[in-house]
Amino acid sequence: MRPIRIAALGGSLRSGSVSAAALRACAARARRAGAEVTLVCGTDLVLPPYDPDTTNPCAAELRLLSALRAADGVLLASPTYHGGMSGLLKNALDHTEGLAGDVPGYLDGRSVGCLSVAWNEVAGASALAALRTCAQSLRGWAVPMGVVVPAGTEFAASGACADPRTARRLDILTDQVLEFAAMRRGGASAETVQVPQLSV
């Protein structure tokens, strides 16, 4: 049986983006558990404004839709801009209208983990709620854990998070996406996904 496949979307165009670093940390944990991860991050998400009348999707849109079609689970990460997700990520999610005619359509049946990055906890929680609402509107299964990463959080070049509390929450988020995806596939976790044990 093939490995679990994860599509990891998000980040920002900012140099040293904390949301991109957090997304890469989650991706690294998923890979250690045996999953295949496609990272669509930062400049990969630079797409033209979504136009429902467009008949010739660009290469970046085709890559995005291909990653989502192949995925068993999805990770979404965004900086918080004025209490919501970034326009970069929202526009990319608007382009998932290209999955409407699939069977199943949109993100139906896929586990979705969401994280936001914010200086202000209230704004971060609002952005996180927007991500979860968008995931559910696309028929994805938003996993119970959601994470607001403090904007000043540091990540090592290896991807390790310097803040133990945030690191543990990101681990739980990633593990839930993997576990829900495995359950959807009928017990694949026993064969292909070895989720690392969390230290308490």
C-alpha angles and dihedrals in degrees: 000000000000121000122266110272122220128191110205113198131180145047123129140256091257117114108248093017111192092205090055090048092050091048091051090050090055091045091052092052091049090051091050087055090056100261125138109235128198110197115206102179142157111329090018086072096055100120133156114265108283110267116183090204095058112114099179110062116201123244093258091055092048090051091049094049092045091053092050094045091054095044128105090188139017135213119202122193128177140168113237114252115184093332097313143075120284120276087234093063096036091055090049090051090049087058089061085082080091086075094056094100095047121108104259094024130226111343095331111159096007123121113235127200119195133199134172132193120218145155089216119055094210093052090045092053090050092052091047090052089051091052092049092047091051091049091051092045087057087054094252122144105245105210118232096251118077123173133211106197115204108244094235094056114130126219125195122233086257089060095252115145114233093212110075094203094052091042091055092049092050089050092052091047092052093044092052092052090051095044095048090047090051092049090051088055092051108259100328090145093078090060108028112015118063103180111205114242116250119235112232 
